[in-house]
Amino acid sequence: MNNLMDTAEYRNLPLLPIHEDDVHVWLTFPDEIHDPEILTAYQDIMDKEEKEKCRRYKFEDARHACLITRALARSVLSRYTEKSPESWAFSRNTHGKPEIVTDRSTPPLRFNLSHTKGLIACAVTLGHDIGIDIENTTAKSVNLDVADRFFSPAEVKKLRSFPVSEQKNRFFDYWTLKESYVKARGKGLSFHLDQFSFLLTQNRPLGIMFDKGINDNPEAWCFFRLKPTGDHIAAVAVHKGRLHNIQMNVTKTTPLLNEEPFSCIILK
């Protein structure tokens, strides 16, 4: 794809295959997208509720990120089906997590979105609960009192055992992983972050442990840590069920304009 396409052209692109053991992560860089023609095209594929949501943001950079986030979701989902970007409808569960309103022609796609300063991400699976969280590690300072409030005692102990020079990056490892899991579960603020612990041990697979109050199976989950840029860190949580191997693919895209494979560090 080399030029901006209308939605009819986009609909005629060869559909991307996605299998039950695939996770596709799409990244877009909002600071690279300012062409008025592109932004107008994004406005045209949003519904009334999405447009109103973007207008409610006080600052222009937040409105810009909202616009591109919605365009990313709509254009990405249309890469897997013949539905056009403007034809998608969405609902929210009782905790606010967005879901696709499906019909007989829609495959069981699941998706999740995250955005931070300089980067927006959309993760897609076929039929699996999924959550993604992405953070700009340069835009925020880290106060370990936040970990004391929200992390499990085991995570706090482990975090404080690292050299001070490593604690900021390790904090974001824990934070993005915990957020990705909560988003995958779709229970929002009703879920207490200190009721589960991530096991970040060198040379061992990434794991999770639950308190007795959480009815979940650690073996049913797969987690990934990503380092898309020097300024960003991300985590993906996938409810894999009985699947043994989950394959991740990362693509950089400018919605409706271009897409290309994107190489980044992926840790599992």
BALOBA-1460 file (C-alpha; in Angstrom, 3 decimals):
// residues 268
<rec num="1" residu="m" x="0.000" y="0.000" z="0.000"/>
<rec num="2" residu="n" x="1.573" y="3.274" z="-1.108"/>
<rec num="3" residu="n" x="-1.272" y="5.826" z="-1.291"/>
<rec num="4" residu="l" x="-4.232" y="6.685" z="0.878"/>
<rec num="5" residu="m" x="-7.127" y="4.414" z="-0.052"/>
<rec num="6" residu="d" x="-10.835" y="4.835" z="0.302"/>
<rec num="7" residu="t" x="-12.638" y="2.136" z="2.231"/>
<rec num="8" residu="a" x="-13.731" y="0.331" z="-0.927"/>
<rec num="9" residu="e" x="-10.104" y="-0.127" z="-1.985"/>
<rec num="10" residu="y" x="-9.174" y="-1.201" z="1.529"/>
<rec num="11" residu="r" x="-11.916" y="-3.812" z="1.486"/>
<rec num="12" residu="n" x="-10.430" y="-5.305" z="-1.686"/>
<rec num="13" residu="l" x="-7.020" y="-5.990" z="-0.156"/>
<rec num="14" residu="p" x="-6.157" y="-9.682" z="0.288"/>
<rec num="15" residu="l" x="-7.403" y="-10.728" z="3.721"/>
<rec num="16" residu="l" x="-4.809" y="-11.533" z="6.341"/>
<rec num="17" residu="p" x="-4.960" y="-15.057" z="7.755"/>
<rec num="18" residu="i" x="-5.123" y="-15.396" z="11.522"/>
<rec num="19" residu="h" x="-5.190" y="-18.703" z="13.372"/>
<rec num="20" residu="e" x="-6.196" y="-19.596" z="16.911"/>
<rec num="21" residu="d" x="-2.555" y="-19.725" z="18.019"/>
<rec num="22" residu="d" x="-1.727" y="-16.281" z="16.568"/>
<rec num="23" residu="v" x="-1.414" y="-12.923" z="18.274"/>
<rec num="24" residu="h" x="-1.104" y="-9.961" z="15.944"/>
<rec num="25" residu="v" x="0.133" y="-6.679" z="17.391"/>
<rec num="26" residu="w" x="-0.271" y="-3.544" z="15.288"/>
<rec num="27" residu="l" x="1.681" y="-0.390" z="16.132"/>
<rec num="28" residu="t" x="1.157" y="3.129" z="14.858"/>
<rec num="29" residu="f" x="3.120" y="6.279" z="15.641"/>
<rec num="30" residu="p" x="0.730" y="9.236" z="15.985"/>
<rec num="31" residu="d" x="3.474" y="11.859" z="15.735"/>
<rec num="32" residu="e" x="4.078" y="10.690" z="12.141"/>
<rec num="33" residu="i" x="0.455" y="11.240" z="11.051"/>
<rec num="34" residu="h" x="-0.555" y="14.842" z="10.369"/>
<rec num="35" residu="d" x="-1.630" y="14.914" z="6.705"/>
<rec num="36" residu="p" x="-5.102" y="16.563" z="6.620"/>
<rec num="37" residu="e" x="-6.331" y="14.112" z="3.953"/>
<rec num="38" residu="i" x="-5.469" y="11.137" z="6.162"/>
<rec num="39" residu="l" x="-7.034" y="12.680" z="9.263"/>
<rec num="40" residu="t" x="-10.214" y="13.469" z="7.328"/>
<rec num="41" residu="a" x="-10.383" y="9.855" z="6.159"/>
<rec num="42" residu="y" x="-10.134" y="8.729" z="9.774"/>
<rec num="43" residu="q" x="-12.987" y="11.032" z="10.748"/>
<rec num="44" residu="d" x="-15.103" y="9.571" z="7.952"/>
<rec num="45" residu="i" x="-14.886" y="5.986" z="9.232"/>
<rec num="46" residu="m" x="-15.775" y="6.759" z="12.849"/>
<rec num="47" residu="d" x="-19.296" y="6.598" z="14.186"/>
<rec num="48" residu="k" x="-21.071" y="9.439" z="15.974"/>
<rec num="49" residu="e" x="-20.172" y="8.201" z="19.462"/>
<rec num="50" residu="e" x="-16.460" y="7.944" z="18.618"/>
<rec num="51" residu="k" x="-16.399" y="11.439" z="17.121"/>
<rec num="52" residu="e" x="-18.077" y="12.855" z="20.206"/>
<rec num="53" residu="k" x="-15.603" y="11.063" z="22.485"/>
<rec num="54" residu="c" x="-12.645" y="12.570" z="20.634"/>
<rec num="55" residu="r" x="-14.189" y="16.051" z="20.751"/>
<rec num="56" residu="r" x="-14.541" y="15.863" z="24.532"/>
<rec num="57" residu="y" x="-10.771" y="15.776" z="25.057"/>
<rec num="58" residu="k" x="-9.484" y="19.174" z="26.168"/>
<rec num="59" residu="f" x="-6.060" y="19.018" z="24.528"/>
<rec num="60" residu="e" x="-5.322" y="18.638" z="20.839"/>
<rec num="61" residu="d" x="-2.735" y="15.877" z="21.304"/>
<rec num="62" residu="a" x="-5.325" y="13.784" z="23.169"/>
<rec num="63" residu="r" x="-7.929" y="14.367" z="20.435"/>
<rec num="64" residu="h" x="-5.320" y="13.393" z="17.849"/>
<rec num="65" residu="a" x="-4.465" y="10.166" z="19.694"/>
<rec num="66" residu="c" x="-8.150" y="9.309" z="20.074"/>
<rec num="67" residu="l" x="-8.788" y="9.772" z="16.350"/>
<rec num="68" residu="i" x="-5.870" y="7.584" z="15.330"/>
<rec num="69" residu="t" x="-6.691" y="4.932" z="17.932"/>
<rec num="70" residu="r" x="-10.209" y="4.506" z="16.569"/>
<rec num="71" residu="a" x="-8.943" y="4.475" z="12.978"/>
<rec num="72" residu="l" x="-6.356" y="1.872" z="13.920"/>
<rec num="73" residu="a" x="-8.945" y="-0.455" z="15.439"/>
<rec num="74" residu="r" x="-11.361" y="-0.169" z="12.533"/>
<rec num="75" residu="s" x="-8.774" y="-0.533" z="9.781"/>
<rec num="76" residu="v" x="-6.944" y="-3.418" z="11.479"/>
<rec num="77" residu="l" x="-10.112" y="-5.455" z="12.048"/>
<rec num="78" residu="s" x="-11.017" y="-5.022" z="8.386"/>
<rec num="79" residu="r" x="-7.761" y="-6.705" z="7.363"/>
<rec num="80" residu="y" x="-9.238" y="-10.037" z="8.534"/>
<rec num="81" residu="t" x="-12.710" y="-9.835" z="7.047"/>
<rec num="82" residu="e" x="-14.602" y="-8.258" z="4.170"/>
<rec num="83" residu="k" x="-16.293" y="-5.761" z="6.496"/>
<rec num="84" residu="s" x="-15.297" y="-2.179" z="5.679"/>
<rec num="85" residu="p" x="-13.661" y="-0.032" z="8.392"/>
<rec num="86" residu="e" x="-16.704" y="2.181" z="8.809"/>
<rec num="87" residu="s" x="-19.109" y="-0.749" z="9.201"/>
<rec num="88" residu="w" x="-17.838" y="-2.076" z="12.547"/>
<rec num="89" residu="a" x="-20.044" y="-1.665" z="15.589"/>
<rec num="90" residu="f" x="-18.799" y="-1.917" z="19.159"/>
<rec num="91" residu="s" x="-20.311" y="-2.433" z="22.576"/>
<rec num="92" residu="r" x="-18.859" y="-2.369" z="26.090"/>
<rec num="93" residu="n" x="-19.163" y="-4.890" z="28.876"/>
<rec num="94" residu="t" x="-20.307" y="-3.888" z="32.353"/>
<rec num="95" residu="h" x="-16.756" y="-2.779" z="33.205"/>
<rec num="96" residu="g" x="-16.264" y="-0.726" z="30.045"/>
<rec num="97" residu="k" x="-14.164" y="-3.081" z="27.930"/>
<rec num="98" residu="p" x="-14.930" y="-2.615" z="24.205"/>
<rec num="99" residu="e" x="-16.062" y="-5.642" z="22.228"/>
<rec num="100" residu="i" x="-17.099" y="-6.226" z="18.622"/>
<rec num="101" residu="v" x="-20.809" y="-6.485" z="17.891"/>
<rec num="102" residu="t" x="-20.758" y="-9.666" z="15.818"/>
<rec num="103" residu="d" x="-23.006" y="-11.135" z="13.162"/>
<rec num="104" residu="r" x="-22.943" y="-14.367" z="11.182"/>
<rec num="105" residu="s" x="-20.360" y="-13.022" z="8.734"/>
<rec num="106" residu="t" x="-17.923" y="-11.900" z="11.424"/>
<rec num="107" residu="p" x="-15.146" y="-14.248" z="12.576"/>
<rec num="108" residu="p" x="-14.657" y="-14.444" z="16.381"/>
<rec num="109" residu="l" x="-12.029" y="-11.705" z="16.469"/>
<rec num="110" residu="r" x="-11.019" y="-10.282" z="19.844"/>
<rec num="111" residu="f" x="-8.976" y="-7.113" z="20.210"/>
<rec num="112" residu="n" x="-7.582" y="-4.680" z="22.731"/>
<rec num="113" residu="l" x="-6.114" y="-1.191" z="22.452"/>
<rec num="114" residu="s" x="-3.543" y="0.829" z="24.355"/>
<rec num="115" residu="h" x="-1.952" y="4.207" z="23.772"/>
<rec num="116" residu="t" x="0.712" y="6.318" z="25.386"/>
<rec num="117" residu="k" x="2.816" y="9.279" z="24.370"/>
<rec num="118" residu="g" x="4.227" y="8.554" z="20.907"/>
<rec num="119" residu="l" x="2.748" y="5.098" z="20.311"/>
<rec num="120" residu="i" x="-0.624" y="3.349" z="19.877"/>
<rec num="121" residu="a" x="-1.105" y="-0.432" z="19.843"/>
<rec num="122" residu="c" x="-3.858" y="-2.830" z="18.843"/>
<rec num="123" residu="a" x="-3.625" y="-6.550" z="19.671"/>
<rec num="124" residu="v" x="-5.838" y="-9.061" z="17.837"/>
<rec num="125" residu="t" x="-6.584" y="-12.755" z="18.366"/>
<rec num="126" residu="l" x="-9.100" y="-15.263" z="17.092"/>
<rec num="127" residu="g" x="-11.425" y="-16.139" z="19.944"/>
<rec num="128" residu="h" x="-9.107" y="-15.525" z="22.910"/>
<rec num="129" residu="d" x="-9.373" y="-12.961" z="25.683"/>
<rec num="130" residu="i" x="-6.530" y="-10.516" z="25.145"/>
<rec num="131" residu="g" x="-5.141" y="-7.411" z="26.804"/>
<rec num="132" residu="i" x="-2.312" y="-5.067" z="25.880"/>
<rec num="133" residu="d" x="-0.735" y="-2.218" z="27.799"/>
<rec num="134" residu="i" x="1.942" y="0.114" z="26.500"/>
<rec num="135" residu="e" x="3.830" y="2.800" z="28.400"/>
<rec num="136" residu="n" x="6.317" y="5.548" z="27.573"/>
<rec num="137" residu="t" x="9.017" y="5.041" z="30.170"/>
<rec num="138" residu="t" x="10.572" y="8.483" z="29.590"/>
<rec num="139" residu="a" x="7.338" y="10.410" z="30.075"/>
<rec num="140" residu="k" x="6.772" y="9.306" z="33.651"/>
<rec num="141" residu="s" x="8.846" y="9.270" z="36.778"/>
<rec num="142" residu="v" x="8.588" y="6.246" z="39.033"/>
<rec num="143" residu="n" x="7.798" y="6.418" z="42.727"/>
<rec num="144" residu="l" x="8.050" y="3.009" z="44.358"/>
<rec num="145" residu="d" x="5.286" y="4.052" z="46.742"/>
<rec num="146" residu="v" x="2.978" y="3.274" z="43.794"/>
<rec num="147" residu="a" x="4.266" y="-0.294" z="43.843"/>
<rec num="148" residu="d" x="3.650" y="-0.478" z="47.595"/>
<rec num="149" residu="r" x="0.007" y="0.520" z="46.993"/>
<rec num="150" residu="f" x="-0.807" y="-1.598" z="43.953"/>
<rec num="151" residu="f" x="1.647" y="-4.493" z="43.628"/>
<rec num="152" residu="s" x="1.565" y="-7.741" z="45.554"/>
<rec num="153" residu="p" x="3.960" y="-8.061" z="48.533"/>
<rec num="154" residu="a" x="6.046" y="-10.590" z="46.566"/>
<rec num="155" residu="e" x="6.370" y="-8.195" z="43.619"/>
<rec num="156" residu="v" x="7.307" y="-5.277" z="45.861"/>
<rec num="157" residu="k" x="9.964" y="-7.357" z="47.588"/>
<rec num="158" residu="k" x="11.409" y="-8.484" z="44.253"/>
<rec num="159" residu="l" x="11.271" y="-4.983" z="42.771"/>
<rec num="160" residu="r" x="13.135" y="-3.450" z="45.711"/>
<rec num="161" residu="s" x="15.783" y="-6.177" z="45.489"/>
<rec num="162" residu="f" x="16.956" y="-4.885" z="42.097"/>
<rec num="163" residu="p" x="19.704" y="-2.264" z="41.905"/>
<rec num="164" residu="v" x="18.279" y="1.259" z="41.922"/>
<rec num="165" residu="s" x="19.432" y="1.700" z="38.311"/>
<rec num="166" residu="e" x="17.147" y="-1.171" z="37.232"/>
<rec num="167" residu="q" x="14.097" y="-0.424" z="39.348"/>
<rec num="168" residu="k" x="12.388" y="1.950" z="36.907"/>
<rec num="169" residu="n" x="12.445" y="-0.542" z="34.021"/>
<rec num="170" residu="r" x="11.396" y="-3.377" z="36.306"/>
<rec num="171" residu="f" x="8.529" y="-1.273" z="37.637"/>
<rec num="172" residu="f" x="7.200" y="-0.866" z="34.094"/>
<rec num="173" residu="d" x="7.640" y="-4.594" z="33.459"/>
<rec num="174" residu="y" x="5.321" y="-5.339" z="36.360"/>
<rec num="175" residu="w" x="2.928" y="-2.482" z="35.636"/>
<rec num="176" residu="t" x="2.352" y="-3.322" z="31.960"/>
<rec num="177" residu="l" x="1.987" y="-7.030" z="32.686"/>
<rec num="178" residu="k" x="-0.559" y="-6.408" z="35.420"/>
<rec num="179" residu="e" x="-2.524" y="-3.957" z="33.290"/>
<rec num="180" residu="s" x="-2.531" y="-6.340" z="30.313"/>
<rec num="181" residu="y" x="-3.939" y="-9.155" z="32.453"/>
<rec num="182" residu="v" x="-6.653" y="-6.960" z="33.985"/>
<rec num="183" residu="k" x="-7.613" y="-5.685" z="30.535"/>
<rec num="184" residu="a" x="-7.767" y="-9.231" z="29.162"/>
<rec num="185" residu="r" x="-10.077" y="-10.247" z="32.005"/>
<rec num="186" residu="g" x="-12.255" y="-7.240" z="31.220"/>
<rec num="187" residu="k" x="-13.096" y="-6.413" z="34.821"/>
<rec num="188" residu="g" x="-11.619" y="-2.929" z="35.011"/>
<rec num="189" residu="l" x="-11.167" y="-1.255" z="38.382"/>
<rec num="190" residu="s" x="-13.063" y="-4.043" z="40.144"/>
<rec num="191" residu="f" x="-9.889" y="-6.110" z="39.937"/>
<rec num="192" residu="h" x="-7.281" y="-5.511" z="42.662"/>
<rec num="193" residu="l" x="-3.729" y="-5.479" z="41.322"/>
<rec num="194" residu="d" x="-2.263" y="-6.878" z="44.539"/>
<rec num="195" residu="q" x="-4.240" y="-10.142" z="44.274"/>
<rec num="196" residu="f" x="-1.920" y="-11.674" z="41.699"/>
<rec num="197" residu="s" x="1.839" y="-11.758" z="41.207"/>
<rec num="198" residu="f" x="4.088" y="-12.001" z="38.178"/>
<rec num="199" residu="l" x="7.203" y="-14.123" z="38.377"/>
<rec num="200" residu="l" x="10.059" y="-12.312" z="36.665"/>
<rec num="201" residu="t" x="13.004" y="-14.612" z="37.092"/>
<rec num="202" residu="q" x="15.984" y="-14.585" z="34.764"/>
<rec num="203" residu="n" x="16.257" y="-17.609" z="32.444"/>
<rec num="204" residu="r" x="12.804" y="-18.871" z="33.458"/>
<rec num="205" residu="p" x="9.458" y="-18.552" z="31.636"/>
<rec num="206" residu="l" x="7.303" y="-15.626" z="32.612"/>
<rec num="207" residu="g" x="4.576" y="-16.781" z="34.999"/>
<rec num="208" residu="i" x="1.692" y="-15.591" z="37.144"/>
<rec num="209" residu="m" x="0.355" y="-16.632" z="40.561"/>
<rec num="210" residu="f" x="-3.124" y="-15.904" z="41.950"/>
<rec num="211" residu="d" x="-4.381" y="-15.348" z="45.466"/>
<rec num="212" residu="k" x="-7.063" y="-17.752" z="46.678"/>
<rec num="213" residu="g" x="-9.748" y="-15.177" z="45.997"/>
<rec num="214" residu="i" x="-9.119" y="-15.239" z="42.242"/>
<rec num="215" residu="n" x="-10.696" y="-18.085" z="40.317"/>
<rec num="216" residu="d" x="-8.208" y="-18.494" z="37.484"/>
<rec num="217" residu="n" x="-5.681" y="-20.976" z="36.159"/>
<rec num="218" residu="p" x="-2.083" y="-19.751" z="35.694"/>
<rec num="219" residu="e" x="-1.463" y="-22.408" z="33.042"/>
<rec num="220" residu="a" x="-4.214" y="-20.984" z="30.834"/>
<rec num="221" residu="w" x="-2.361" y="-17.705" z="30.263"/>
<rec num="222" residu="c" x="0.497" y="-16.636" z="28.033"/>
<rec num="223" residu="f" x="2.333" y="-13.336" z="28.487"/>
<rec num="224" residu="f" x="4.719" y="-11.372" z="26.312"/>
<rec num="225" residu="r" x="6.902" y="-8.361" z="27.007"/>
<rec num="226" residu="l" x="7.761" y="-6.095" z="24.086"/>
<rec num="227" residu="k" x="10.294" y="-3.309" z="23.642"/>
<rec num="228" residu="p" x="9.025" y="-1.493" z="20.499"/>
<rec num="229" residu="t" x="11.326" y="1.540" z="20.877"/>
<rec num="230" residu="g" x="13.923" y="2.841" z="23.260"/>
<rec num="231" residu="d" x="11.196" y="4.883" z="24.967"/>
<rec num="232" residu="h" x="8.399" y="2.324" z="25.128"/>
<rec num="233" residu="i" x="7.600" y="-0.949" z="26.826"/>
<rec num="234" residu="a" x="4.519" y="-3.107" z="26.344"/>
<rec num="235" residu="a" x="2.976" y="-6.312" z="27.639"/>
<rec num="236" residu="v" x="0.394" y="-8.648" z="26.128"/>
<rec num="237" residu="a" x="-1.774" y="-11.127" z="28.020"/>
<rec num="238" residu="v" x="-3.515" y="-13.940" z="26.114"/>
<rec num="239" residu="h" x="-5.901" y="-16.529" z="27.517"/>
<rec num="240" residu="k" x="-4.577" y="-19.464" z="25.527"/>
<rec num="241" residu="g" x="-6.583" y="-22.205" z="27.210"/>
<rec num="242" residu="r" x="-5.042" y="-25.540" z="26.302"/>
<rec num="243" residu="l" x="-2.925" y="-24.259" z="23.424"/>
<rec num="244" residu="h" x="0.787" y="-24.894" z="23.912"/>
<rec num="245" residu="n" x="2.387" y="-22.343" z="21.618"/>
<rec num="246" residu="i" x="1.227" y="-18.817" z="20.839"/>
<rec num="247" residu="q" x="2.917" y="-17.061" z="17.921"/>
<rec num="248" residu="m" x="3.296" y="-13.284" z="17.890"/>
<rec num="249" residu="n" x="3.520" y="-11.063" z="14.809"/>
<rec num="250" residu="v" x="4.205" y="-7.318" z="15.021"/>
<rec num="251" residu="t" x="3.308" y="-4.869" z="12.249"/>
<rec num="252" residu="k" x="3.790" y="-1.126" z="11.939"/>
<rec num="253" residu="t" x="0.948" y="0.637" z="10.172"/>
<rec num="254" residu="t" x="-0.392" y="4.013" z="9.195"/>
<rec num="255" residu="p" x="-4.104" y="3.190" z="9.024"/>
<rec num="256" residu="l" x="-5.503" y="3.137" z="5.459"/>
<rec num="257" residu="l" x="-2.069" y="4.023" z="4.074"/>
<rec num="258" residu="n" x="0.663" y="1.445" z="4.630"/>
<rec num="259" residu="e" x="1.835" y="-1.459" z="6.734"/>
<rec num="260" residu="e" x="5.142" y="-3.257" z="7.153"/>
<rec num="261" residu="p" x="6.694" y="-5.889" z="9.430"/>
<rec num="262" residu="f" x="8.149" y="-4.349" z="12.557"/>
<rec num="263" residu="s" x="11.121" y="-5.775" z="14.379"/>
<rec num="264" residu="c" x="11.225" y="-5.364" z="18.131"/>
<rec num="265" residu="i" x="12.423" y="-7.254" z="21.181"/>
<rec num="266" residu="i" x="9.844" y="-9.824" z="22.322"/>
<rec num="267" residu="l" x="10.270" y="-11.674" z="25.594"/>
<rec num="268" residu="k" x="8.001" y="-14.494" z="26.748"/>
